[in-house]
């Protein structure tokens, strides 16, 4: 009987336009460690069996060589490519389009190699060791292959001091299941310390403990089939636009509304940080240094 692996799917196909380069390979640790290094270390320690990277073809060779050399045989690695043409048969799009199809399309690339439960993360976000343990526990306890999970963070722990951020606000019912993710744009602290965002012609206010999705999800393989059906409908409606995108929250909302799936909200008090802007880098370096000093990580991850 084939052993089912638990996979970590890393979304690394984005170029980081606001950051100004391929931030997935930027060094933040004392020995050149990237944020991905720390994510993989945490996932492996929590019990994940393999990591699957979603990349673009034009930088795959460089990216794959870099991480195979860094991590070696510490964990099994696979690489899949997100390209515009990788769509269901019969799909059409404008030839001038360059922008990738979005995070939900990127996840579908993992179907080539994944046949068990899998976590999804962004390559440029640090999620904290506790989050991987939380997801692994969820996978081990779940008996419903149509029940997925989202790891939700406190909004106050996810802001940048150097610009606005976009966050998916999570709403849940009394049983702790997701009812909606509302993509909210240009969130920032104002001069009075309030967390605000543009709302119509005015300003909306959010509480510091508002739960937000940072694109850390737990899925079973049934997600692939359900999402492919949605992608076909999405492409019929918006496939001929230059900048339309197919996002994970969009697919989950549809599944919840159609009762195809449930999504458990797993609240995390873990420390999240990321690198949206170039100016975020010194703060990330400082926080990783502190995590090493407090014993969360060894000074050199891969020995």
Buried (B, 14 or more C-beta within 10 A) or exposed (E): EEEEBBBBBBBBBBBBEEBEEBBBBBEBBBEEBBBBBBBBBBBBEBBBBBBBBBBBEEBBEEBBEBBEEBBEEBBEBBBBBBBBEBBEEEBEBEEEBEEBBBBBBBBBBBBEBBEBBBBBBBBBBBBBBBBBBBBBEBBEEBEEEEBBBBBBBBBBBBBBEBEBBEBBBBEBEEEEBBEBBEEBEEBBBEEEEEBBBEEEEEEEEBEEEBBBBBBBBBBBBBBBEBBBEBBBEBBEEBBEEEEBBBBBBBBBBBBBEEEBBBBBBBBBEBBBBBBBBBEBBEBBBEBBBEBBEEEBBEEEBBE
